[in-house]
């Protein structure tokens, strides 16, 4: 009976976060590396010219600080947040907006604030899927207890767990859902497109300072992190799958940490079913539990799509436009849901494996990843308002040339790593006063 009540409480959380279609918004999270301009080595959180120092300088520009002990570990301002990933990757989470233009304005405002601060330190803001130069053992964890617990737990689960924590960067898009049926469609479609997105937004040319010889490095790292909480969050997209099945997935996974009454407890390998009291919890505590799994597509008060590498502006906004045009256009969503009706979890995982070897030439149940990519971009373009279609242009251009971001960099590597990566340096792309 307790398990049933645990499930029902999580199901109720999802139901309570359904939104009318007229209220749909888009949320984004863009992650970046701060590296030395000349050496491309990671900038530490600590010390003179460290990442914490840059956060402190942003306080004078209207941001409010978030602290752990005496350490400044994040900032917030009017619903938008700057947080640090375990290896000091800088993540900007922009509050949900109705239009892509509003998201873009906030993003550019952030860049115009932080880039001058970095230029003074001979540092750059870099968009890649993995650290370009510094080996992971040399990257220090930021002073956040959550990450210390995660580090201890995950290092026993997969050989690249610390690489995931300290070395990767992504761009994530969050979408709303109107009902359980809408949730199921979006969850299935986004998971089926995981191999396509991993291939199209592959932007990790280097691993531990050396050229990565295959494709989709970040996906390889996630596949060697923790099978319990990564990959696809369901075993089978059977009829009737929905909120309850996702709740059971959460309950059968060790949360590593629970946050009760504002205090974190390291729970190690206990599954959430052993820890969650369905009669004594707050919304914030439940939401913390939902963040302790890391599948390709994650459910919270929204659906969070997590497969794309961090990519430079304006390509990153092509990713935002792609999901809006596919998922917020009912005809597109329904068509894709029907198209993928017979796609299984095994089919998706097989395609992901093939993408690592073949990139855009891989296939998802007989259809080339490249062909699927072109088709969904065309669908998204038709599903967007006219004024937002141009956001897809950087992605269209890449696909017209049958390239991925990682291919653009590798084509120029003969000029040296610094030169090849210039198109991923936001200092170069954003004009600041």
C-alpha positions as CSV (number, residue, x, y, z in Angstrom):
1,X,0.0,0.0,0.0
2,X,2.8,2.4,0.8
3,X,4.4,1.9,-2.6
4,X,1.0,2.6,-4.3
5,X,0.7,5.8,-2.3
6,X,4.3,6.8,-3.2
7,X,3.4,6.3,-6.9
8,X,0.2,8.3,-6.5
9,X,1.9,11.2,-4.9
10,X,4.4,11.5,-7.8
11,X,1.6,11.0,-10.3
12,X,-0.3,13.9,-8.7
13,X,2.8,16.1,-8.9
14,X,2.8,15.6,-12.7
15,X,-0.9,16.1,-13.0
16,X,-0.7,19.3,-11.0
17,X,1.9,20.6,-13.4
18,X,-0.2,20.2,-16.6
19,X,-0.6,23.5,-18.3
20,X,-3.2,24.8,-20.8
21,X,-1.7,25.0,-24.3
22,X,-2.1,28.8,-24.3
23,X,0.3,28.9,-21.3
24,X,3.0,26.8,-22.9
25,X,6.5,28.2,-22.5
26,X,10.1,27.1,-23.4
27,X,12.9,26.9,-20.9
28,X,16.6,26.5,-21.7
29,X,19.8,25.7,-20.0
30,X,23.1,26.6,-21.8
31,X,26.3,25.3,-20.4
32,X,29.7,26.8,-21.1
33,X,33.4,26.3,-20.3
34,X,35.6,29.2,-19.0
35,X,39.1,28.5,-20.3
36,X,42.4,30.4,-20.7
37,X,42.4,32.1,-24.1
38,X,45.9,30.9,-25.0
39,X,46.3,27.5,-23.5
40,X,42.6,26.5,-23.5
41,X,43.1,25.0,-20.1
42,X,40.2,25.0,-17.7
43,X,39.9,27.9,-15.3
44,X,39.5,26.7,-11.7
45,X,36.7,27.8,-9.4
46,X,39.4,28.8,-6.8
47,X,41.9,31.7,-6.5
48,X,42.8,34.8,-8.3
49,X,40.9,35.1,-11.6
50,X,39.0,32.0,-10.8
51,X,35.3,31.3,-11.6
52,X,34.2,32.4,-8.2
53,X,35.8,35.7,-8.7
54,X,33.9,36.2,-11.9
55,X,30.6,35.4,-10.1
56,X,31.5,38.0,-7.5
57,X,32.0,40.6,-10.2
58,X,28.6,39.8,-11.6
59,X,27.0,40.7,-8.3
60,X,27.6,44.4,-9.1
61,X,25.5,44.0,-12.3
62,X,22.3,43.2,-10.5
63,X,22.7,39.5,-9.8
64,X,22.0,38.1,-6.3
65,X,24.3,35.5,-4.8
66,X,23.6,31.9,-3.8
67,X,26.1,30.5,-1.3
68,X,27.2,27.3,0.3
69,X,29.1,28.0,3.5
70,X,31.2,31.0,2.5
71,X,31.5,30.0,-1.1
72,X,29.5,31.8,-3.9
73,X,28.3,29.0,-6.1
74,X,25.5,30.6,-8.1
75,X,23.5,33.7,-9.0
76,X,19.9,34.5,-9.7
77,X,18.1,37.5,-11.1
78,X,14.4,37.7,-11.8
79,X,13.9,34.0,-12.4
80,X,17.1,33.4,-14.5
81,X,19.9,31.6,-12.7
82,X,23.6,31.1,-13.2
83,X,24.8,27.8,-11.6
84,X,28.0,25.9,-11.7
85,X,28.4,22.3,-12.7
86,X,30.9,20.2,-10.8
87,X,33.9,21.2,-12.8
88,X,33.0,24.9,-12.9
89,X,31.1,24.7,-16.1
90,X,28.8,27.8,-16.2
91,X,25.2,27.0,-16.8
92,X,22.7,29.8,-17.6
93,X,19.1,28.7,-17.0
94,X,16.7,31.2,-18.5
95,X,13.2,31.4,-17.1
96,X,10.5,30.0,-19.3
97,X,9.4,32.3,-22.1
98,X,6.7,32.2,-24.8
99,X,8.9,33.4,-27.6
100,X,12.4,32.4,-28.7
101,X,13.3,36.1,-29.1
102,X,12.7,36.7,-25.4
103,X,15.0,33.8,-24.6
104,X,17.6,35.1,-27.0
105,X,17.5,38.6,-25.5
106,X,18.2,37.2,-22.0
107,X,21.0,35.1,-23.3
108,X,22.7,37.9,-25.1
109,X,22.3,40.2,-22.1
110,X,24.2,37.5,-20.0
111,X,26.9,37.3,-22.6
112,X,27.3,41.0,-22.7
113,X,27.8,41.1,-19.0
114,X,30.2,38.2,-18.5
115,X,32.4,38.4,-21.6
116,X,34.0,41.8,-20.7
117,X,34.9,40.3,-17.3
118,X,36.5,37.3,-18.9
119,X,38.4,39.4,-21.4
120,X,40.1,41.3,-18.6
121,X,41.4,37.9,-17.3
122,X,42.5,36.6,-20.8
123,X,39.8,34.0,-20.6
124,X,37.1,32.9,-23.1
125,X,33.6,31.5,-22.8
126,X,33.7,28.3,-24.9
127,X,30.8,26.1,-26.1
128,X,31.9,22.5,-26.5
129,X,30.5,19.1,-25.4
130,X,33.8,18.3,-23.6
131,X,36.8,20.1,-22.1
132,X,39.2,20.9,-24.9
133,X,42.6,20.6,-23.1
134,X,42.7,19.9,-19.4
135,X,42.6,16.2,-18.3
136,X,39.7,15.4,-16.0
137,X,41.9,14.4,-13.0
138,X,43.3,18.0,-13.1
139,X,39.8,19.6,-12.9
140,X,38.8,20.5,-9.3
141,X,35.3,20.0,-8.0
142,X,33.6,23.1,-6.9
143,X,32.9,23.3,-3.1
144,X,29.4,21.9,-3.2
145,X,28.4,19.0,-0.9
146,X,25.9,17.6,-3.4
147,X,28.8,17.1,-5.9
148,X,31.0,15.5,-3.2
149,X,28.3,12.9,-2.5
150,X,27.7,12.3,-6.2
151,X,31.4,12.0,-6.9
152,X,31.8,9.3,-4.2
153,X,28.8,7.3,-5.4
154,X,29.2,7.6,-9.2
155,X,32.9,6.8,-9.4
156,X,31.9,3.2,-8.5
157,X,29.2,3.0,-11.2
158,X,31.0,3.9,-14.4
159,X,34.5,4.6,-15.7
160,X,33.5,8.0,-17.1
161,X,31.3,9.2,-14.2
162,X,33.8,11.9,-13.2
163,X,34.3,12.9,-16.9
164,X,30.5,13.4,-17.1
165,X,30.5,15.6,-13.9
166,X,33.6,17.7,-14.5
167,X,34.2,17.5,-18.3
168,X,30.9,17.8,-20.2
169,X,28.6,20.6,-21.2
170,X,25.2,20.5,-22.9
171,X,22.3,22.6,-24.0
172,X,18.9,21.5,-22.7
173,X,15.4,22.6,-23.7
174,X,12.3,22.2,-21.4
175,X,8.8,22.0,-22.7
176,X,5.4,21.9,-21.1
177,X,2.7,19.3,-21.3
178,X,-1.1,19.7,-21.3
179,X,-2.2,16.2,-20.2
180,X,-0.9,12.7,-19.6
181,X,-1.6,11.8,-23.2
182,X,0.4,14.9,-24.3
183,X,3.2,14.0,-21.9
184,X,3.4,10.4,-23.3
185,X,3.6,11.7,-26.9
186,X,6.4,14.2,-26.2
187,X,8.3,11.7,-24.0
188,X,8.2,9.0,-26.7
189,X,9.1,11.3,-29.6
190,X,12.0,13.0,-27.9
191,X,13.4,9.7,-26.8
192,X,13.1,8.3,-30.3
193,X,15.0,11.4,-31.6
194,X,17.8,11.0,-29.1
195,X,20.2,9.4,-31.7
196,X,19.4,12.1,-34.2
197,X,20.0,15.0,-31.7
198,X,23.2,13.4,-30.5
199,X,24.5,13.2,-34.0
200,X,23.3,16.6,-35.3
201,X,24.5,18.6,-32.3
202,X,27.7,16.5,-31.8
203,X,30.3,19.2,-30.7
204,X,32.9,17.3,-28.7
205,X,36.0,17.0,-30.9
206,X,38.5,16.3,-28.1
207,X,38.7,13.9,-25.2
208,X,41.4,14.4,-22.5
209,X,43.2,16.8,-24.8
210,X,43.4,14.5,-27.8
211,X,41.2,14.3,-30.9
212,X,38.2,12.0,-30.4
213,X,38.3,9.5,-33.3
214,X,34.6,8.6,-33.3
215,X,31.3,10.5,-32.9
216,X,29.1,11.6,-30.1
217,X,31.7,11.6,-27.3
218,X,29.3,13.0,-24.7
219,X,26.9,10.1,-25.4
220,X,29.7,7.6,-24.9
221,X,30.5,9.3,-21.5
222,X,26.8,9.0,-20.4
223,X,26.7,5.4,-21.4
224,X,29.7,4.8,-19.0
225,X,28.3,6.7,-16.1
226,X,25.5,4.9,-14.2
227,X,23.1,2.6,-16.0
228,X,20.5,3.0,-13.2
229,X,19.9,6.7,-13.9
230,X,21.1,7.4,-17.4
231,X,19.9,6.5,-20.9
232,X,16.2,6.0,-21.5
233,X,14.0,6.2,-18.5
234,X,11.7,3.4,-19.6
235,X,12.2,-0.3,-20.5
236,X,9.2,-0.4,-22.9
237,X,7.0,2.2,-24.6
238,X,4.0,-0.1,-24.2
239,X,0.4,1.1,-24.5
240,X,-0.7,2.7,-21.3
241,X,2.7,4.0,-20.4
242,X,2.6,7.3,-18.6
243,X,3.0,9.1,-15.3
244,X,2.8,6.0,-13.1
245,X,5.5,4.2,-15.0
246,X,7.8,7.2,-14.7
247,X,7.1,7.4,-11.0
248,X,8.0,3.8,-10.6
249,X,11.3,4.4,-12.4
250,X,12.1,7.2,-10.0
251,X,11.2,5.1,-7.0
252,X,13.3,2.1,-8.1
253,X,16.4,4.3,-8.6
254,X,18.9,5.2,-5.8
255,X,18.6,9.0,-5.4
256,X,22.2,9.2,-4.0
257,X,21.1,12.3,-1.9
258,X,17.8,13.4,-0.4
259,X,17.1,16.9,0.8
260,X,14.9,16.8,3.8
261,X,14.1,20.0,5.7
262,X,16.9,21.8,3.9
263,X,19.5,19.3,5.0
264,X,21.2,16.8,2.6
265,X,21.6,13.2,3.4
266,X,23.9,10.8,1.5
267,X,21.7,7.7,0.9
268,X,24.2,5.7,-1.1
269,X,22.6,2.7,-2.8
270,X,19.2,2.8,-1.1
271,X,16.4,3.2,-3.7
272,X,13.9,6.0,-3.3
273,X,11.2,3.6,-2.5
274,X,13.0,3.0,0.8
275,X,13.3,6.7,1.6
276,X,10.3,8.6,0.3
277,X,7.6,9.2,2.9
278,X,4.4,10.0,0.8
279,X,2.7,11.5,3.8
280,X,5.6,13.8,4.9
281,X,7.3,15.8,2.1
282,X,7.4,19.2,0.4
283,X,7.2,20.0,-3.2
284,X,10.8,21.2,-3.1
285,X,11.9,17.9,-1.6
286,X,10.2,15.9,-4.3
287,X,11.6,18.0,-7.0
288,X,15.1,17.5,-5.6
289,X,14.5,13.7,-5.9
290,X,13.4,14.1,-9.5
291,X,16.7,15.9,-10.4
292,X,18.8,12.9,-9.1
293,X,18.2,10.9,-12.3
294,X,19.9,11.8,-15.5
295,X,18.1,10.2,-18.5
296,X,18.1,11.5,-22.0
297,X,14.7,12.9,-21.3
298,X,13.7,13.8,-17.8
299,X,10.3,14.6,-16.3
300,X,9.8,17.3,-13.7
301,X,7.2,20.0,-13.8
302,X,8.2,20.0,-17.5
303,X,9.9,17.7,-19.9
304,X,13.6,18.3,-20.1
305,X,15.4,17.3,-23.3
306,X,19.1,16.7,-22.6
307,X,20.9,15.0,-25.6
308,X,22.5,18.0,-27.4
309,X,26.1,19.1,-26.8
310,X,26.8,22.7,-25.9
311,X,26.9,24.6,-29.2
312,X,27.9,28.1,-30.2
313,X,25.4,31.0,-30.7
314,X,23.3,31.0,-32.9
315,X,23.4,27.3,-33.5
316,X,22.2,26.7,-30.0
317,X,19.0,28.6,-30.8
318,X,18.4,26.3,-33.7
319,X,18.0,23.6,-31.1
320,X,15.5,25.6,-29.2
321,X,13.5,26.4,-32.4
322,X,13.7,22.7,-33.5
323,X,11.9,21.5,-30.4
324,X,9.3,24.3,-30.4
325,X,8.4,23.6,-34.0
326,X,8.1,19.8,-33.4
327,X,6.5,19.6,-30.0
328,X,4.3,22.7,-29.8
329,X,2.7,22.0,-33.2
330,X,0.0,19.4,-32.7
331,X,0.1,18.1,-36.3
332,X,3.9,17.6,-36.1
333,X,3.8,15.9,-32.7
334,X,1.0,13.5,-33.7
335,X,2.7,12.7,-37.0
336,X,6.0,11.9,-35.3
337,X,4.2,9.9,-32.6
338,X,2.6,7.8,-35.3
339,X,5.8,7.5,-37.3
340,X,7.6,6.1,-34.2
341,X,4.7,3.9,-33.1
342,X,6.7,0.7,-33.6
343,X,10.1,2.0,-32.5
344,X,11.4,0.2,-29.4
345,X,13.9,1.1,-26.7
346,X,16.1,-1.5,-28.2
347,X,15.9,0.2,-31.6
348,X,16.9,3.5,-30.1
349,X,19.8,2.1,-28.1
350,X,21.0,0.3,-31.3
351,X,20.9,3.6,-33.2
352,X,22.8,5.4,-30.5
353,X,25.5,2.8,-30.6
354,X,25.7,3.1,-34.4
355,X,25.8,6.9,-34.2
356,X,29.0,6.6,-32.1
357,X,30.6,4.7,-35.0
358,X,29.0,6.3,-38.0
359,X,27.6,9.7,-37.1
360,X,25.0,11.0,-39.5
361,X,25.3,7.8,-41.6
362,X,23.9,5.6,-38.8
363,X,20.3,4.4,-39.1
364,X,17.3,4.3,-36.8
365,X,15.3,1.1,-37.7
366,X,16.2,1.4,-41.4
367,X,16.1,5.2,-41.8
368,X,19.3,7.2,-42.1
369,X,19.9,9.6,-39.2
370,X,20.8,12.3,-41.8
371,X,17.4,11.8,-43.5
372,X,15.5,12.0,-40.2
373,X,17.4,15.1,-39.3
374,X,16.5,16.9,-42.6
375,X,12.9,15.8,-42.2
376,X,12.5,17.0,-38.7
377,X,14.1,20.4,-39.5
378,X,11.6,20.8,-42.3
379,X,8.7,19.8,-40.1
380,X,9.9,22.2,-37.4
381,X,10.2,25.1,-39.9
382,X,6.6,24.5,-41.0
383,X,5.4,24.3,-37.3
384,X,7.0,27.6,-36.2
385,X,5.6,31.1,-36.5
386,X,7.1,32.9,-39.6
387,X,9.1,35.2,-37.4
388,X,10.9,32.3,-35.7
389,X,11.8,30.1,-38.7
390,X,15.2,31.9,-39.3
391,X,16.4,30.5,-36.0
392,X,16.7,27.1,-37.8
393,X,19.0,28.5,-40.5
394,X,22.4,27.6,-38.8
395,X,21.2,24.0,-38.5
396,X,19.9,23.9,-42.1
397,X,23.2,25.1,-43.4
398,X,25.1,22.4,-41.6
399,X,22.8,19.7,-42.9
400,X,22.9,21.1,-46.4
401,X,26.7,20.5,-46.2
402,X,26.1,17.1,-44.5
403,X,28.2,18.3,-41.5
404,X,28.0,18.3,-37.8
405,X,29.6,20.9,-35.4
406,X,32.4,18.5,-34.6
407,X,33.2,18.1,-38.3
408,X,33.5,21.9,-38.7
409,X,36.2,21.9,-36.0
410,X,38.1,18.8,-37.2
411,X,38.2,20.3,-40.7
412,X,40.3,23.2,-39.4
413,X,42.4,21.2,-36.9
414,X,45.5,21.4,-39.2
415,X,45.6,25.1,-38.3
416,X,45.9,24.2,-34.6
417,X,43.4,23.6,-31.8
418,X,43.0,27.3,-31.0
419,X,42.3,28.3,-34.5
420,X,39.9,25.4,-35.1
421,X,37.8,26.3,-32.1
422,X,37.5,30.0,-32.8
423,X,33.9,29.5,-34.1
424,X,33.0,28.1,-30.6
425,X,34.4,31.1,-28.7
426,X,31.6,33.3,-27.7
427,X,34.0,36.2,-27.1
428,X,34.4,36.3,-30.9
429,X,30.7,36.0,-31.8
430,X,29.1,38.5,-29.4
431,X,29.8,42.2,-29.8
432,X,30.0,43.9,-26.4
433,X,30.3,47.5,-25.6
